[in-house]
């Protein structure tokens, strides 16, 4: 059984294709997680698309009030909960 099966994870700083956040998200999906990827640019949608239906990308600049709420709400809307947060400042 995958270590993160059915867990819902938010990963911030996941926009860069060769960055730590994207690598963490790939590993989590490979281990069965459903992942909300957050980043400050639209490229986060490409990272999510690369991971398939277990991932969703959200543009959220965490230096702006309310942006973290947007990430949490995306997880709640899609999967009904949040189990893990990977706060990866880029």
N, C-alpha and C positions, 0 to 999 in steps of 0.2 A: 504494500500500500504506500502511496506517495505521502511524504511527511507533511505536506500542507494541503492535503485533500480537503476540499470544501471550505477552506479558510478564505476569508476576504481580507486583502491586504492593500493598503495605500502606500505607494512608493513616490516620494517627491524627488525632484531633480532628475527626471527620467526622460528628458527630451533628446539628449545627444545620443546618436547611434552607438558610439563607442565609449559612453560614459558609465560610471558605476551604477547609477539608477537604472538604466536600461538593462545592464547585465544582471542586476539583482532581480528585476522584474522577469527576465527570461528564465532565470533559475527557479523562481517561485512558481511560474506557470508550469515549468517542466515537472515540478513536484506537486502539481495538482491545485495550486491556488488560483483564485480569481482575483485580478489585480486592477486597481485604479492607478493609472500613471499620471502624475502631475508634473507640469513644467511651465515655464513662462512663455513658451512660443507654440505656435500651431504644429510644429514638427512632432509634438507628443502624440498627435493622432496617427502619424505614420508608425511610430514605435508600437502603439497599441494594435494597429492593423497587422503588423508583423507577427504579433502574438496570437491573433485569432479571437474567437468569441469569449475567451476567458479574460480578456483585457478591454479596458476602456480608457481613452485618453481625455484629460481635462486640462485646459489652459487655466493655470492658477498661479499668480505671483504672490508668494507667501509674505512678501513685505507689505501687501495691501490688506487692510482690515477686511475680514470676511472671506478671504480666499480659502482658508482652511475649511471653513464651513461648506464651501462649494465642493471640495474633494470628498468630505464626509457624506454630503447629501447625494453625490453621484454613487457612492457605494451603497447607501441605504436605498436609493431608488432602484438600482439594478439588482442588488443581491440581499438587501434587507438587514445588513449588519456590517460591522467592521471588527475584525479580530486582531489585526496587526498593523502597526504603522512603522514604516521605514523612512525616517526623516533624514534624507540625503541632501544636504545643502550643496548646490552646484557652484 
